């Protein structure tokens, strides 16, 4: 493969205020004429991109991932030649075609066919050349006789399909796609995927921006992850998607931990481990524990969900254990414990651990102690979760003490090996891994 595009130390800065932006723009013009380019930020300026470098080979597809505002669209516009760089350079050995906003520039009063002629002309095609590809465009868009109807009668999906169909039939060496594969129905998306595979097989190159966990893994050989304008990861698509999802989850966890009124001790005591240690209530302020132990026979100090066996992190499908730490004023019998696993915002109860009806219960000796149960196979998908617990008297069912109801719950994090299936589960938003026996998948019988 030969190199077709190179992005070398590209940086782009913007100004927050229009007035300052116009003044800085004039200054930059004079500095450019004098052969000077500054990397110093002035008042109200910020870096949208900072020191981005990568190469693109013929037949290669590269994905760009990042949260909103990471600089993905700015980078694509620079690669398309729509924006200039503040620092750095972009060199291309072929024709670049940008598909960032399908259907933008269409005239709603004109028919679909007339809009095809106009759009093709903007790509440099003559009317005669457009006539030779008109039938292919109509067939690809799947709009049939509606091609001669006014565009204002089209749905948004039809307009987007027509825009992609036009671009798909324009010769190019590099294809830039920005979230355009999210349009249309399943059949049209399948057609787009087939077109992209053919395009790459014929020597074309592609850069794809997408928030979908599936598309980059299917279409791209490698991915770049941007965060706050900087390149933070570059590697195989599966690993890049996994890294991006971990980055998004860590951001969500930070937002939850900064919520007003939330007790920060849950995260402070974790020391940055993969599982977040439980909140310790053994040392509350103002003698609160003394007041409570005077009237309560047992106190539940903390709970944790920990990995079982080798390793320090909780993993999907691995064994785990739930540990309750308590202090009892005297000997107690027939004590049980239950726990609940919830989403970190406490809005969804995912699963509960409840002892069977015939459980004899545990004996608690005076002083401090631990109760433990095991989860043979943790079904939780990668992500952050909350844990609540309760000590109960099994015979009467009455609660003895509860953890995570009046105060903050314990939090823990589940990880998984970077793979296509794990990334898809996380992208879809699954909370648990469903145990499915696929050995019978080929033994199907007819239905009626």
Number of C-alpha atoms within 10 A of each C-alpha: 9 11 14 20 21 17 19 16 16 20 23 23 18 17 19 11 11 10 10 14 15 12 10 16 14 11 11 16 13 12 13 12 9 9 8 10 15 11 12 9 12 13 11 12 16 16 18 20 26 22 16 21 16 15 14 20 18 20 21 22 24 26 27 28 29 24 17 12 13 19 23 25 17 18 23 22 16 18 25 21 13 11 13 16 18 18 18 17 17 19 12 17 12 14 12 19 20 21 20 19 14 24 20 11 11 19 15 14 13 15 19 28 19 18 24 23 19 19 20 19 14 9 13 12 16 13 14 10 13 21 13 10 13 19 12 15 24 21 12 21 23 16 17 11 9 16 20 14 15 17 22 15 14 18 10 15 15 20 24 22 28 27 25 23 22 26 20 21 16 14 15 16 21 30 23 23 22 22 17 21 21 15 17 18 11 10 8 16 16 13 12 20 15 12 15 19 15 12 20 19 13 12 15 22 26 25 23 26 24 21 20 17 24 19 18 25 22 13 21 19 16 20 25 23 24 24 20 17 24 18 21 15 17 18 15 16 29 24 20 25 34 22 20 23 22 17 16 14 16 15 12 14 19 12 10 13 17 12 10 7 8 13 15 13 16 20 21 12 14 16 11 10 13 17 25 25 24 29 25 16 16 15 10 10 8 8 9 12 15 11 10 12 14 10 9 13 16 23 22 23 20 23 28 23 26 23 21 17 10 7 9 12 20 24 24 21 18 17 18 21 18 20 18 24 18 21 19 18 17 11 12 15 14 15 19 22 23 17 20 16 23 21 16 21 11 14 8 10 13 15 13 14 14 11 15 9 8 8 12 14 17 15 13 21 14 15 12 15 13 13 16 13 15 15 17 12 12 19 19 25 24 27 24 23 24 23 25 23 26 19 23 19 18 21 15 8 11 10 14 17 19 20 24 18 11 7 12 19 26 27 26 26 24 20 19 18 13 15 14 17 13 22 27 19 17 18 16 12 12 15 17 17 15 10 8 8 7 7 7 8 8 7 6 7 6 4 4 3
